[in-house]
């Protein structure tokens, strides 16, 4: 019989992969008595896992949703799937999710055995996802750079700028930025003595040096603004609106270019990310329903400008209406 700790992990894995287990089934799987099983269930509960028990002929155990998220136990296939999914989510371009996805990916990759890390990188390299507009970055590269940013630790890596030979760089990493389907590292280059942005798909073999540093002041409003300036990219607008129309209707009109979330009966929140404001204006007009702008302020001004232009086009009768 396995020791208590390994048996508890095995029990947790079984509970996570099956909606309902009878006591005899679990005891048989773990090769223990039902009395020992009950003690192991109590240990999981003490650790915060909400294991529910029911009595009777259909009685047994199942893992219920809890107030907090306890640690999960994943098998090899689940761990690879989770890492691949988090890598795609980190590059999805969905506002607000990239940083959380990188944090989750970092936690998973850190504990993956080398054989599973190789599978994750191979799957991501050989899979085309419609959510990814730019080159795929290896999970190991993404997490190594993210950890160096978090720990304020100097980083060395090889880097091949466009049309140039690869060089060795040592930097003080500041932030990771997802923009235009690509990942960028904003960092202070210790060789050039200046701030730079580095594309992660051109970066190889990132290695933390062990040397900590005091963060410098970034010469920009934030890291995203620095990247936009350095690569000449236009500003990105996140337009949010409360639309007075059913969720299904709005999703049909906007398609994959917006995120739709229910907000009550026949109402929904619509979020669109765009480098210009004309397209969100057209999209909302195509829905053919009333809406309220939730942000940003420049989108409200843009709508007023469009409205004024249309009224003028209608002539005196429209202006007097």
N, C-alpha and C positions, 0 to 999 in steps of 0.2 A: 504494500500500500504506500502511496506517495506521502511525503511529509505534508504537514498542515498547510504551509504557504503555497506549495505547488498545486496541492489539491484545491485550494480556494481559487486559484487562478483558472484551473481547469473547470471548476464549477461555474465561475463567472462567464467563461467562454461559452459553455453550454447554454446558460440562461440567455445570453445575448443572441444566440443563433436559433432559438426556438421559442415560440410564443408561450407555450405551456408544457410543463413536464410533470408527470406524476412522481410521487416520492420514490416508489420502487424503481422507476426508469432511471432517475438520477443516481440513486444509490448503486444500481447495477453498473451504470457507466463509470462511476468513480471507484467501484469495488470497495464500498464501505457499507456499514449498517445504516439503517434509517435514523437511528439515534445519532450517529456521527454526522450524518447529513444535516440534521436539524441544528447541530452545533455549528457546522460550517455556514449554514444559512444565517445564523445569528451573527457570526463574525463579519459576513458581508454587510449586514445591516448596520453593524457598528461602524463600518468604514464609509457609510453613506449610500450604499446601494439599496434602492427601495424594492426589496423582494417581497412579493405578496404571496400569502398562503391561503388556500381554500380547503375546506373539509368536505367529506362525503365521497360518494363513489366516483365523482368526476373531479375530486380535489387534487391539488398539487401545488406547484410553484411557478411563478412567472415574474419577470423583471418589469416593473412599472415605471412610467416617467417620474422623475424626481424633481425636487426644488432646485437642485444644482446638478451640474454635469460631473459625475465621478470619472475616474480613469477608465478607459476602455481597453479591452483585450482583443487584439486583431490577429487573425491567422495571416499567412504569407500573402494569399491572394487579395484579402481585404486591405492589407497594408499597402500593397502595390497600387491597387485601385484608388485608394484614398490619396496617395502621393501624386498620382497622375492627375486626378481630379483637382486637387489643390493647385497644382502647377498650372492647369488650364484656367482655373478661377483667378489666379494671380495675374494672368495676362488677358482677362476677359474684357477689360475696359469698362466694367460695371462700377460706377462710382461708389466709393466707400468700402468695397469688398477686397481690393487688391492687397492692402496692408494686412488685414486679418488673414487672408489666404496665405500670405508669405509666412506669418507667424505660425499658422497651423502646419504648413509644409516644413518649416524649420524643425518643429517638434517631432514630426514623423521621421524625417530623413535622418535626424541626429541619432535615432536608435535603430535604424534599419541596418541589417547586416550588409556587407559589401555586395553579396550576390543579388540582394533585392534592390539595392541602389542601381546596379547595372541594369536590371530589368526595367526599373522606372525610367531611366534615361533612354533606353532602347525603345520603349513603348512611345514615349513622348516624341522622340526623333522621327519615328516611322508612322506617326498618326497625324492626319490632317483634321483639324477641328475648325468648323466655320466661325467659332467665336474668336479665333486667333488671327489677327490681321498681319502680324509680323513674324520674324524668325523665332523659333522655339529656343528657349534657354534651358540648359541642363539643370535639373533640380539641385545638384550639388553646387553648381556655380551660384545659383540664386540664393541658396541658404547660407553658403559661406560668406557671401558679401553682406547679406542681411545681418548675420551674427556680428560681423566686424563693425557694422554701423551701430548696432545696439550696444556693443561692449566698448565702443570708442577705442578701437585697437587698430594700429597701422596695418595696412594690407599691401602685399606684393602680388603682382600678376603680370602675365604677358598681354600686350595689347597691340592690335594691328589696326591703325587708323585707315580710312579709305585711301587706297592707292599708295600706301606706305608699308615699309617692312615692319615686322613685329619688333617691339621694344619692351624692355622690362621696366615696369613702373612701381613706385612705392608711394602710397597716398595715405591721407587721413580721411577715411570714408565718412560722409555726412548723412546722405539719405538715398534710398532707392526711389525712383520715379517711373511709373508706368504711363507711357504717353504714345499715342499713335500706333498702338500695337507692338511697341518695343519697350524694353526695360533699359533704364539709364542709371548709372551710379554718379551721384554728385559728390565730388571729393576735392580735397586740396592736394595738388600734385607737388610732392616734395622735391622733384627734380626741376620742374619748371617754375616753382615758387609762385603758383597761381592756381585759382580754382578752375576745374575742368569738369565736363560731363563725359562719361564713358559708356558706350553701348555694350550691354552685357553679352550680346551675341558675338562681339569681337574680342571678348576678354577670355583669357585662358589661365588655368591653373591658379586660382586665387588662393593665397596662403597668408594667414594671419602671422604677424611677426612676434607677437607677445608684448610689443611696446605700446603702452597706453599714451593718450595725448589729451590735451585740453582743447575742447572744441573752439574753432575760430568763428568769427562772425561772417555769415554768408553775405556776399554783396548783391543780394536780391531779396525780394519780398518773401519768397519761400523757394524750396528746391524745384518745384514744378515750374515756377516762373523763370528760374535760372536756366532750366533745360529748354524751355520755349525760346528764350533769347539766344542761347548758344547754338541751337540747331535751326533757328529761323522759323520755328513752327508758329502758326497762328494760335491765338488764345482759344481755350476750350470752354464752352458754356454748358452748364448743367441746368436745363430748363425744367421746372417743376410746375405742374398745374393740377387743380382739382376739376375734373371733367364731369358734367352732369349727364352722363350716359352710361349704359351698362358696360361692364368690363369686357365682355366678349365683343361688343361692337367696336370699342376703342382699339382692342388688340387686333381685330381684323383690318382696321384702317391703317394702323401704324406699323404693324408687323414686327420684324425683329429690330427695328430702329428705335424702339422705346420700351421702357419697363412699365407694365401696368399692374397696379395693386388695388384690390377692392377697398372701398371707403364708405360702405353703407349701401342701401338699396338704390340701384340705378345711378351710382356714383363711383368714381375710381380716381386714384392718383396716377398721373402719367409723368414719367421722367424721361427726358431725352438729352443726350450728350452730343453736342455738335460744335464744330469750329465756327459756324456762322449762325445767325438768328433767323435767316429767311426760311430755312427748311422747317424748323419747329413751328413757325408761324403758319406755313402752308399745311403742315400736318394737323394742327389744331383746327384750321379752317375746314379741312376735308372731313373731319369727324361730324361737322354739322350740328354741334350742340353747344350750349352755354358752358363756360369754364371760368375759373378764377386762377389768376397767376399767383403762384406761391414763391416764385423767385426765378432768376435774379432780377434786381431792379432794372437793369438795362434791357431785359426782355419786355417789360411793361412799356418802357419808352419806345422800343422798336414797334410794338403793336400799335401804339398811338400814332406813330409816324405813318405806318401802313394805312391805318384807318383814315387819317387826314388826307392821304393821297387818293384813296378810293372815293372819299366824299367829294373831293375836287373834281375827280373824273366824272362824277355824276352830274355836274353842272349846278346851276343855281337852285334847281328844284330839290336836289339832294342836300345841299348845304342848308336849306331852310327847313328841311324835314325834322 
